[in-house]
């Protein structure tokens, strides 16, 4: 929540200070999109790198590393709810992430149906 508010303030500040400088506006844009996945983007928690996991809301570097470590020790997640077994991901955090995570690749699921 604080991260999102900070990004919004930073973006508004950049737009107000440098409205005519296209190159200055294009450089901050990747940071803004790196903070959160694009709407509709789903991250596979079984294949995502730590940096991919950090892009999820509420997941920092330490929690992302714990998710990768958990996956290495216990094998792939069978269902997204197992993410709550990772220290740092409680029910409240999980509910925020649920729509943005999966344990199977969408492309593979689509190919299996056809």
N, C-alpha and C positions, 0 to 999 in steps of 0.2 A: 504494500500500500504506500509506504513512504517512498520506495523506489519509483513507483509509477508517478507519484506527485512530483518528485524531484525531476524526473524526465520531462513531465509536462511543463514545469516552470522553465527548465533549461531550453526546451524547444520554443516556447513562447518568447523567451528572452532573445534567442538567436534570430527569430523571425522579426522581432521588433527592432533589433540593433542593425541587422544586415539584410534588409529586404531586397536590395538590388544586386547582391553578390551571390550568384548561382553556385560558384565553386565552394563557398563557405557553407552554404546550406546542404550541399550534397555530402560533405564529409561527416557531419554529425548524424545523418540519417541512418547509416549502418549501426551506430551505437544504439539508437532508439529501437531499431528492429531487432537488434541482438538481445535486448533486455527481455523481450517477450516474443514467443513465436507468433507468426501472423495468424489472424483469425482463421480457424479451420485447419490449422496445422496440427497434426497429431504426431507425437514423439513415441517411438517404440522403445520402451524402457529396457528391453532385452538386447537391443543393438546400439542404442545411443551412447555417444562418448560422454565423458564428464562435462565437456563444454556444451554439448547439446542439452544435457540435463539442466545445466545452470541457466539456460534460457527460459526454463519453466518458472512460473511465479512461485516465490517462496522457497526456491531451491538455490542455495549458495554453493560455493566451492566445496566446503566440507561435506555437506549432505550429498552432493553429486558424487564425490569420491566414495562415500559410504554406500551409495546405491550400486556403483560399479563393483566395489569390494564384495558386497552382499551377493551380487550376481555371480561373481567369480567363485565364491565359496559354496553357494547353494544351488548353482545352476540357474537356468532361465526362470523368470517369473511365469507361473502358470496362469495367473489372473492378476489384474491390476491391483486388486485389494491387498495382495501380498506386499505391496510397496510400504504399507503401514508397519511391516516388520522391521523396516530400516530405521535406526535411531535418527530422530530429527524429522520424521514424517509421521505426524499424528493424524487422527481422523479429520480434524479441521483443515489441515494442510492438504490432505488427500482429496477432500471434497472439492477444493479449489482446482486441483489438478485433473480430476477424473475425466473431464471432457477432452483433455489435451493429451492423454496418454493411452497407449495400447501395448499389448504384448505380442501382437502379430502384425506383420507388414500388410498394409491395406492392399498393395499390389498383388501379393501372394494370395490373399483371400479372394480377390476379384478373379484371378486366374483359375482358382480351384472351382469357382461356381460355374465356369464356362467350359 
